[in-house]
Amino acid sequence: MQVEARPVPTDPAARRAWNVAATVTDPEVPVLTIEDLGVLRSVELDDAGRVRVQLTPTYSGCPALDAMRDDVLLALTHAGYADVRVDVVLSPAWTTDWMSEAGKEKLRRYGIQAPSGRAAARGTGPVRVQLAVKCPRCDSLNTRELARFGSTSCKALYECRDCLEPFDYFKVL
Protein backbone atom coordinates (compact mmCIF):
# COMPACT_ATOMS: atom_id res chain seq x y z
CA MET A 1 0.00 0.00 0.00
CA GLN A 2 1.46 3.37 -1.04
CA VAL A 3 1.13 6.17 1.50
CA GLU A 4 1.18 9.82 0.46
CA ALA A 5 4.38 11.41 1.72
CA ARG A 6 3.47 15.07 1.55
CA PRO A 7 -0.12 15.89 2.52
CA VAL A 8 0.36 19.65 2.08
CA PRO A 9 -2.15 21.49 4.27
CA THR A 10 -5.02 23.23 2.51
CA ASP A 11 -5.67 25.63 5.39
CA PRO A 12 -3.78 28.89 4.57
CA ALA A 13 -2.35 29.33 8.09
CA ALA A 14 -1.07 25.74 8.25
CA ARG A 15 0.20 26.07 4.68
CA ARG A 16 2.33 29.08 5.73
CA ALA A 17 3.89 26.99 8.52
CA TRP A 18 4.44 24.12 6.03
CA ASN A 19 6.17 26.52 3.63
CA VAL A 20 8.57 27.61 6.40
CA ALA A 21 9.37 24.02 7.41
CA ALA A 22 9.78 23.05 3.74
CA THR A 23 12.75 25.44 3.39
CA VAL A 24 14.90 23.33 5.73
CA THR A 25 17.66 21.53 3.86
CA ASP A 26 19.07 18.06 4.39
CA PRO A 27 22.35 18.54 6.33
CA GLU A 28 24.01 15.71 4.39
CA VAL A 29 22.81 16.79 0.92
CA PRO A 30 22.27 20.56 1.22
CA VAL A 31 20.82 20.95 -2.29
CA LEU A 32 17.70 19.08 -1.12
CA THR A 33 15.01 20.38 1.16
CA ILE A 34 13.24 18.03 3.52
CA GLU A 35 10.20 18.54 1.29
CA ASP A 36 12.17 17.45 -1.82
CA LEU A 37 13.30 14.40 0.10
CA GLY A 38 9.81 13.50 1.32
CA VAL A 39 10.95 13.58 4.95
CA LEU A 40 8.48 16.37 5.82
CA ARG A 41 5.33 14.38 6.52
CA SER A 42 2.86 16.81 8.06
CA VAL A 43 2.44 20.27 9.54
CA GLU A 44 -0.57 21.12 11.67
CA LEU A 45 -1.52 24.41 13.29
CA ASP A 46 -4.17 24.42 16.00
CA ASP A 47 -6.48 27.26 17.10
CA ALA A 48 -4.04 28.29 19.85
CA GLY A 49 -1.24 28.75 17.28
CA ARG A 50 0.69 25.63 18.27
CA VAL A 51 2.57 24.04 15.38
CA ARG A 52 3.09 20.26 15.19
CA VAL A 53 5.45 18.88 12.58
CA GLN A 54 6.07 15.25 11.69
CA LEU A 55 9.27 14.04 10.03
CA THR A 56 10.04 10.54 8.77
CA PRO A 57 13.78 9.88 8.37
CA THR A 58 15.15 8.12 5.32
CA TYR A 59 16.03 5.29 7.69
CA SER A 60 15.61 4.86 11.43
CA GLY A 61 19.30 5.35 12.24
CA CYS A 62 19.74 8.50 10.13
CA PRO A 63 22.40 10.66 11.85
CA ALA A 64 21.02 13.82 10.19
CA LEU A 65 17.64 13.53 11.88
CA ASP A 66 18.54 15.55 14.98
CA ALA A 67 19.89 18.37 12.82
CA MET A 68 16.74 18.35 10.66
CA ARG A 69 14.52 18.45 13.74
CA ASP A 70 16.53 21.34 15.24
CA ASP A 71 16.53 23.24 11.92
CA VAL A 72 12.73 22.91 11.56
CA LEU A 73 12.25 24.12 15.12
CA LEU A 74 14.59 27.06 14.52
CA ALA A 75 13.01 28.01 11.17
CA LEU A 76 9.50 28.04 12.60
CA THR A 77 10.57 29.91 15.75
CA HIS A 78 12.32 32.56 13.64
CA ALA A 79 9.16 32.85 11.54
CA GLY A 80 7.24 33.84 14.68
CA TYR A 81 5.72 30.56 15.84
CA ALA A 82 6.14 30.43 19.63
CA ASP A 83 4.99 26.87 20.37
CA VAL A 84 6.53 24.32 18.00
CA ARG A 85 6.87 20.56 18.43
CA VAL A 86 8.66 18.33 15.93
CA ASP A 87 7.92 14.62 16.15
CA VAL A 88 9.67 11.74 14.42
CA VAL A 89 7.34 9.20 12.83
CA LEU A 90 8.81 5.86 11.75
CA SER A 91 5.67 4.20 10.41
CA PRO A 92 5.04 3.93 7.59
CA ALA A 93 8.71 3.76 6.74
CA TRP A 94 10.11 6.35 4.34
CA THR A 95 10.48 5.25 0.73
CA THR A 96 12.38 6.79 -2.18
CA ASP A 97 9.00 6.99 -3.92
CA TRP A 98 8.33 10.02 -1.69
CA MET A 99 11.16 12.05 -3.26
CA SER A 100 9.97 14.78 -5.59
CA GLU A 101 11.00 14.77 -9.24
CA ALA A 102 12.58 18.20 -8.67
CA GLY A 103 14.56 16.71 -5.79
CA LYS A 104 15.80 13.85 -7.96
CA GLU A 105 16.97 16.34 -10.58
CA LYS A 106 18.74 18.43 -7.90
CA LEU A 107 20.54 15.26 -6.77
CA ARG A 108 21.67 14.47 -10.30
CA ARG A 109 23.03 18.00 -10.82
CA TYR A 110 24.80 17.71 -7.45
CA GLY A 111 26.56 14.56 -8.65
CA ILE A 112 24.48 11.92 -6.87
CA GLN A 113 22.42 9.59 -9.00
CA ALA A 114 18.83 9.61 -7.79
CA PRO A 115 17.00 6.35 -7.19
CA SER A 116 15.44 4.95 -10.32
CA GLY A 117 12.21 3.02 -10.44
CA ARG A 118 9.73 2.48 -7.67
CA ALA A 119 10.39 0.79 -4.37
CA ALA A 120 9.16 -2.79 -4.36
CA ALA A 121 6.05 -3.41 -2.30
CA ARG A 122 7.29 -4.53 1.06
CA GLY A 123 6.87 -8.26 1.55
CA THR A 124 4.95 -9.02 -1.64
CA GLY A 125 5.76 -9.95 -5.20
CA PRO A 126 9.11 -10.23 -6.93
CA VAL A 127 12.20 -8.38 -5.74
CA ARG A 128 13.48 -5.87 -8.28
CA VAL A 129 17.14 -6.09 -9.22
CA GLN A 130 19.02 -2.95 -10.24
CA LEU A 131 20.81 -3.78 -13.49
CA ALA A 132 22.51 -0.47 -14.27
CA VAL A 133 22.96 2.89 -12.61
CA LYS A 134 23.43 5.88 -14.88
CA CYS A 135 26.41 8.16 -14.22
CA PRO A 136 25.14 11.62 -13.16
CA ARG A 137 28.08 13.29 -14.92
CA CYS A 138 28.21 11.69 -18.38
CA ASP A 139 24.95 9.62 -18.46
CA SER A 140 26.83 6.40 -19.19
CA LEU A 141 25.34 3.10 -18.05
CA ASN A 142 28.83 1.58 -17.95
CA THR A 143 29.09 1.80 -14.15
CA ARG A 144 29.84 -0.54 -11.30
CA GLU A 145 29.17 -0.60 -7.60
CA LEU A 146 32.33 -0.10 -5.53
CA ALA A 147 30.74 -0.26 -2.08
CA ARG A 148 27.19 -0.98 -0.88
CA PHE A 149 27.50 1.96 1.52
CA GLY A 150 28.71 5.35 0.27
CA SER A 151 29.10 8.64 2.12
CA THR A 152 25.98 7.75 4.13
CA SER A 153 24.12 4.49 4.71
CA CYS A 154 21.30 5.48 2.35
CA LYS A 155 23.73 5.75 -0.58
CA ALA A 156 25.99 3.30 -2.41
CA LEU A 157 29.35 4.23 -3.96
CA TYR A 158 29.61 3.71 -7.73
CA GLU A 159 32.24 4.34 -10.38
CA CYS A 160 31.71 5.25 -14.01
CA ARG A 161 33.91 3.17 -16.28
CA ASP A 162 33.68 5.74 -19.09
CA CYS A 163 34.49 9.06 -17.36
CA LEU A 164 36.23 7.27 -14.43
CA GLU A 165 34.46 9.42 -11.83
CA PRO A 166 33.14 7.99 -8.58
CA PHE A 167 29.62 8.98 -7.51
CA ASP A 168 27.02 8.24 -4.88
CA TYR A 169 23.79 6.49 -5.79
CA PHE A 170 20.76 7.11 -3.59
CA LYS A 171 19.43 3.59 -2.95
CA VAL A 172 15.87 2.63 -3.77
CA LEU A 173 14.16 1.91 -0.46
N, C-alpha and C positions, 0 to 999 in steps of 0.2 A: 504494500500500500504506500503510495507516494504522499508525503505530507508537504503542504505549502511552507516554504521557508520564510517568506517575507510577507506576512499579512499586514501591509501598510495600512495604518489607521485612516478611516474616512472622516473622522471628526477633525475639524481644522486645528483645534488646540493640541490634540494628541499628535496630529501630523507635524506640527511645528516641533514638538519634542522629538519625534522620530527623525526629522530632518537634521536636528542638532546631533543626535546620537549617530546618525548615518555618516557624519563627516569623520568619525574616528577611523584612523588607519590601523592596519595590521602592523604590529611592531617588528615582525620578521620579514614582511614583504610590504614596505611602506607605499607602494604604488596602488595597493588595494585598500578600499575601505571595508569596514566590517559588514556593510550592506552588500558590496560587490561579492564578498566571500560567502554571504549567506549565513553568517554567524549571528547577525542581529535578527532575533526571532520575533520580539514584540516590544511595543512601547505603549503603555497605558497611562492616562492622566485622569485622576479622580476629581470629584467636585471640590475637594479641599486643596487641589493643586499638587498633590503628591504624584510623583512620576515613578513608575515601575517598569524596569527594562529587563528583558530576558535575552541571554546570550547562550548559544550552543557552540562549544568549541569544536574545532575540526577533529579532535580526538580527545578523549578524557584526560590524558596526561599532558595536554598542550601547555608548554611553559610560558606562552605569550598571554594566556588567559588573564592572569592577574593584572598585567599591564593594560589589556583591553578594558577590563572592568574599571580600573582606576581612571583611564582616559575618558570613558563614557561618563563616569561620575563627575569628573572635572569639567568636561565640555558642557554638561547640562547645568552644573552649578554656575559656571561662568555665564551661561545664557540666562541666568536669573531664576532657575528652579531651586527652591530652598530645600525641599524634601525629596531626595532621590534614592532609590534602592535599585541595585543591579543584581539580579539573580542568575545563576548558572543552571541551565536546564540540559540534562544529558539524554532525555528521552522525548521524542525519537532522536536517535543518533544523527549527527550531521552527515550529509552526503554531498559529494561533489556536484550532484545534480542541482543543488541550491545555489551554486555560483552563477552570477549573472554573465551574460555573453560579453558585456562591456568589461567585466572583471577578467574574463579569460583572455580577451584581447590585450588588456593592460599587462597581464602576466607574460604573454608572448613578446610584447615589445620590451619588457624588462629583462628578457632572456631566460624565462622559465616556461617550459612547454606546459600549457594548461591540460587538464584531464580531457581525454577524448571519449566520446561515447557516454552511455548512461551507466550508472551503478547498477549492478545486478541486484535483482530482488533478493533480499536477505533470506536465505534458507529455502528458496524454491528455484526450480528450473536449473538449466545448465549454467556453469560458471564460465564467464567470458574470459578469453585469453587475449592479452595485448600482443599483437604481432609486430607492430612497428610504432615507434614514436618519432614524430617529425621534429627535426632540428628547428628551434625558434629563430636561428640566425640565417640559415641558408635554405630552409624548407626541405632538406634531404630526408629521405626515409632510411638512409644507410647509417643507422645508429645502433648503439649497443649499450646495454645497462652495465655500468661499472660497479655500482653498489646499490643494494635495495634501499638503503637509507642515505639521503643526501644531507644538505645543510640542516634540515629538520626531519623529524620522523615521518611527516606527511609528504615528503618528497623523496624521489629516487635520483641517483646521480647517473647521468648518461653521457656518452661521448658521440660526437658526429664523426663518422669515418671519412666524410668528404672535406669538411672545413676544419676538422681536427679540434674543434672547440668542445669543452665539457659544458654541460648544462643540467639544471635541475628539471625534473618532471614531476608535476603535482599529481600524485597517485589518484586513481579513481577509487573512491570509497563509497 
